[in-house]
């Protein structure tokens, strides 16, 4: 069955179709939530809240965007609500899994000196990303990590294209500055 048919079946109360939607998006939703909050327990809670929201509101999904775009918006909203509750408290970056995949560098990451350099750079970048406010972090992650277009990011965050570009520019400038500071130590 094509995704649109599964969505329609789920809208009509088909529990198997709803389960199929959850199963096909659970990894995407969890990974995105984890990239924002960098805490596995919070990411699991946000994933559950996201799917609860999806189940409650699926009838309102009009199909004008991809279901993944709609789910990214729900995840973003839950993450922002969580961040506002915690007043932007910093989160741990102890978990090395999740943000970057080094599988593209076959052989590169097996040289001991390169492993140390890669881990150091990853830690510096992780720390810098965590210093971004959630509003900027979400835009950065959607565009530069998830690879979504500016328009898709705008739909998800309910921002205009110029606002997305502005936040992305500011986030990148901040990250550049933080990385430069780390290398000047």
Buried (B, 14 or more C-beta within 10 A) or exposed (E): EEEEEBBBBBBEEEEEBBEBBBEEBBEBBBBBBBBBBBBBEBBEBBBBBBBEBBBEEBEEBEEEBEBBBBBBBBBBBBBBEBBEEEEEEEBEBEBEEBBBEEEEEEEEBEEEEBEEEBEEBBEBBBBBBBBBBBBBBBBBBBBBBBEBEBEBBBBBBEBEEEBBBBBBEBBBEBBEEBBEEBEEE
